[in-house]
Amino acid sequence: MKSKPQLSFWQIWNMCFGFLGIQFGFALQNSNVSRIFQTLGADIDDIPILWVAAPLTGLLVQPIIGYMSDKTWNRLGRRRPYFLIGAVLATLALFVMPNSPYLWVAAGMLWIMDASINIAMEPFRAFVGDMLPNRQRTMGYAMQSFFIGVASVVASALPWMLTNWFDFSNVAPEGGIPQTVIYSFYLGGAALLVAVLWTIFTTKEYSPEELAAFEKAVQADEPDATRTATRSPKTYRQQGALWLLAGAIFTAAIYGLSWDAQLYLLSLGGMAFGVMQIVSGGLQTRGHTDNGFYQIVDDLFHMPRAMQQLAVVQFFSWFALFSLWIYTTPAVTSFHYGSTDPTSALYNEGADWVGILFAAYNGFAALAAFLIPVVARLTNRKIAHMINLSLGGVGLISMLFIADPALLWLPMIGVGIAWASILSMPYSLLSSAVPARKMGLYMGIFNFFIVIPQIMAASVLGLLVKQLFGGAPIYALVLGGACMIVAGIATLRVEDRG
């Protein structure tokens, strides 16, 4: 066998079906965690810092899981063991999260839930690159987008459905979580586990020998896995020392000038990045380079050019998405419903409507997933992604100018199209630019450019809303829309091997 065979529609369907369950848990998290935090007593200014658990766990977990899964082969296969472990842990976390008695417990459960989801999610991204030839990868990632959209429609609307169809209580008791949210998380946990098991039992992975044979064939759609140069130990030490020094100075300034404590995320992150480089330089000097830590750091500094260009696109895209997830509930409840009291009926009516809006944009994303491969064939992948992101940016900005909350579903059309594109096109472009034998590792490193903008957003959005936007969270959505348009423009610079 010289090249990977094309898979049928139903084979691609089965291999991507597990994403239905993963996104079920992810959507429940996105649409309800701010509500849970506020119900348990969190101030609106503190919500971004509480949310930082999600990107931080992704930053740590995804490259490690990617590196490990590249080197795994057992009775379940290469990626499927991680599907199973992540699904079981995420299901347990979904059962526990809505029963959190205190805010600190809920914040801790968010860390565990997001780590578990990332354990399962990262190998699914590499799975498409493993199983499909380059010409089918846009379809594979679009299929994942379809399942993400379908799952998110149901998951985001579950509290509303339980309230209006099954008469569950939607009002939070003192210090507790509404029944609608609790039972939504129970149903989500069950759906996650069943969907992932479907993919595990219906899809057979290629063996290491088969994958090696595919790579050895030197296909036109697979980049060369060799590298002619590496970063010197001296460069690692020097650049690491500069990052460490800059982070230390920034940390001292935050403390000495009493700046917002959320900025410590950036300063300490810079220091940690400096330490990582210094350690990598030491490992290289001693010849201890055959380990996951060094390989992840070294490959980060030797990314293909297209991946570097995609990093810019991802930064602005995910900064926008994080503003959407954090601030849609407080923005809609305060700006469109006129309530900031999480125990009031009006606030909870607005919060439920946000769930419907999230369901709407995910529904539009599911429909757009079928159109994205068509538009990409008629134009190219870069132009298609630019158009989609621009539509999302316009949608977010327009929420400022819509007074009637019943009309907020209109901006969700653009947001949904952008969301479907963000979940498919960058990965399609990336899988054509990285070597097959490091698909998992580079997919994990690519997650840095999803996580870093979220950490940036968690660090500065609270400060911006409080100091620049006069405490009005609606303007965080406007800023997110502008960032999404910038991401669309940046897409045009990306080299496309497809």
Secondary structure, 3 states (H helix, E strand, C coil): CCCCCCCCHHHHHHHHCHHHHHHHHHHHHHHHHHHHHHHCCCCHHHHHHHHCHHHHHHHHHHHHHHHHHHCCCECCECCHHHHHHHHHHHHHHHHHHHHCCCHHHHHHHHHHHHHHHHHHHHHHHHHHHHHCCHHHHHHHHHHHHHHHHHHHHHHHHHHHHHHHCCCCCCCCCCCCCCHHHHHHHHHHHHHHHHHHHHHHHHCCCCCHHHHHHHHHCCCCCCCCCCCCCCCCHHHHHHHHHHHHHHHHHHHHHHHHCCCCHHHHHHHHHHHHHHHHHHHHHHHHHCCCCCCHHHHHHHHHCCCCHHHHHHHHHHHHHHHHHHHHHHHHHHHHHHHHCCCCCCCCHHHHHHHHHHHHHHHHHHHHHHHHHHHHHHHHHHCCHHHHHHHHHHHHHHHHHHHHHCCCHHHCHHHHHHHHHHHHHHCCHHHHHHHCCCCHHHHHHHHHHHCHHHHHHHHHHHHHHHHHHHHHCCCCCHHHHHHHHHHHHHHHHHHCCCCCCC
